[in-house]
Amino acid sequence: MLNEAVFIDASGWIALLNVDDWLHASAVELFREFEKFNRRLITSDWILAEAGNGLARPKTRAVFVSTVKSLFGSSICRIIPIERSFFIDALALRSRTR
């Protein structure tokens, strides 16, 4: 399990960056474990946009912006850009699954 990548959804970023979130302490602990075991983080630009909406209040906006800026230059986090063709493929897959 060491060095496996971890997918971080918007709720994970929100819990990590919002000290008032009820899952904040758990998120901080998990992210420390990810760092300890050199786990690579994977997210997407859409997920970060969604997290930004959840962290849009003045109290959390600055920490969100600085975190995302640091992720852009990070070797531990891969931000997948979501292109329209990728979205269309995902939508087609979703329409086939029950």
N, C-alpha and C positions, 0 to 999 in steps of 0.2 A: 504494500500500500504506500510505501514511501515514494515520494517524488511524483505521485499521480496528480493529475490536474484536478482542480475543484471548480465547478461551475457556480458562479455567484449571481443570483437573481437580484432584482430590485429590492426585495424585502431584506435580503442579507446586507446590502449596502445601507439601507435605511436604518436597520437595527444597529449596525456598526457605528454609523456617523451621528445618530440622534441619541444623545445621552438620556433623553426622557422616554425612549422606546422601551417597552416592557421586556424586550429581548436583548437589550443593549449589552448587559453583562455577559450573557451567553455568547453573543456575537464576538465580543472582544476576546473571550476565552478561545473560541474556535479559530479566530484569525491568528492568535498567538500560536496555536497548535500548527496551523498551516505554515507559519513562518519557521517554527522550530523544525519541522520535517521537510522544509524546502518544497512545499507544495506550490505548484504554479496555479495562478488564478486565471479563469477564463470568464469573460463577460462579453457583452456587445454594446454597441453605441446606443441601441434602442433601450436596452436595460438601464444604461446610465442616464438616458433621458427620462425614463420612468422614475428612477430614483431621484433625479433632480426635481421632478414634480412633487414627490413626496417630501423633499427637503427644501422646499421653496420659501419657507418662512424665514424671516431675517435671522433668527437664532441659529439656523442650521445651514443657511445658504453659503456662507463663507467657507465653512469646513468642507462642504460638498465640492465647491469650485476648486479649492486647493487640492483636495484629494484626487479629483479627476485629472487635474493638470499634472500631478505627480505620477499618475498611472500611465499617461501618454509616454513618458520617458522610462517607464519601468521595465525591467527584464523579467519580473516575476508575474506580470499581469498581461495577458493577451486580450486586447479589445477587438472583437470581430466586427468589422463594418457590415451592416446589413444592407445589401443591395436589393433592388426591386426583384430581380430574378430569383434571389434566394427566398424572399418573402413569398413569391408566387409558388415556388416549389413547396415551401412549408405549408402554404394554404391548401395546395392540392393534396398533400399527404394528410393533412387534417381532415379533409373532406372524405377520404377513403377509410379513415379509422373510426371506430365506434366507441 
